[in-house]
Amino acid sequence: MVGAGVVAAPPAHADAVAYLVNVTVRPGYDFANADAALAYGNRLCDKLAQGVGYSDLMAEVKTDFHTTDEFHASYLITQAAGELCPAQIGPLRDSAAGYRPTP
């Protein structure tokens, strides 16, 4: 219950436009178009909802984008979670605990 004078935060909502701006303006992902970028982000969200862990997602993104750049892969995953499926942020953080990059 929310106390007197305290306002509860509204639930987080998906923001596809913010996701698209953040992942199409940043160099390196080279999506064919906005639909492809959105489809990729939604696939990441589906995997998060299915319980796929952070380390598995990192490995997949690095393979898909032919990179070893941890930040590059992590940025895409966190943008997808933060903007497309904010309900998955908690599970994503939990699964990222203790993550160590592979050499």
N, C-alpha and C positions, 0 to 999 in steps of 0.2 A: 504494500500500500504506500502511496506517495503521501508524504507529510504536507501539512499546510504550508503554502508558499513555495513548495518544490514542484517543479514542472518536469514530468517524465519526458525523456527524449523520444522523439518519434522513431518508429522502426526504420531501419536502413532500407533504401530502395535501390534497385539496379539503375545504373546510369550508363547506357550503351554509348551515348555521345561522348562522355568523358573518357570511357575506355578507348573508343576509336581515336580520339584526339591524342591520347597519351601513347598509343602503340603505333599509330601511323605517322606521327610527326617525328618520333624518335627513330634514328637510323638503325638499320640492321635487321629488321624483321622482314621487310620486303614482301608484304602481303600483296596479292594480285589486285585486291580491291577491298573496300570496306566490308563487303559481305564475307569475304574469306577471313578477314581479321576477326569479325564478330563470330563466325562459325568456330574458329580456333579457340577463342576465349570461352565460348559456350561449351565446347568439348572439355576444356580444362575444368569448368564448373561442374559438368556432369561427373567427371572423374573424382573431383573433390567430394561430391555428394555420395559417391559410391564408396568412399573411404580410401581412395588411393592416396598414399602418403607423399609428403613433400619431396623426399629423396627420389622417389620414382618419377614424380612430375618433373623434377629438375633434370633427371637423366633423359626423359623423353623430349623436353624442350631443347636441351642441348643437342640431341641427335637431330631433331627436326630442323633446327636452324644452323646445324654444322658449326657449332661453337663450343669452346671450353670456358667461355666467360660466365662466371657464376652470377655476376650482377645482371647481365643481359637476360639470362634465363629466369632468375628470380624476379626481375622487374615485370616480365610478362605474366608470370603466375600471380604476383601480388596485384597487378592491375586487373586481371580477370576477377580475382576474388573480391577485391575492394569495390570494383565498379559494376560487375555483372552478377555476382552472387555473394553479397555481403554476409549472408547467413553462414557462409562457409569460412569466414575469417577465423573464428575460434578454432574449428577443427584443423584448419591449415596451420595456425600457430602451434597447436598442440603437436601436430605431426612434424613440424620443423624443429622442435626442441631437440637439441643434441645433434643436429645435422652437421656433418663434416664433409666438405668437398672431397670428391674422389681425385686422387693424384693423376 
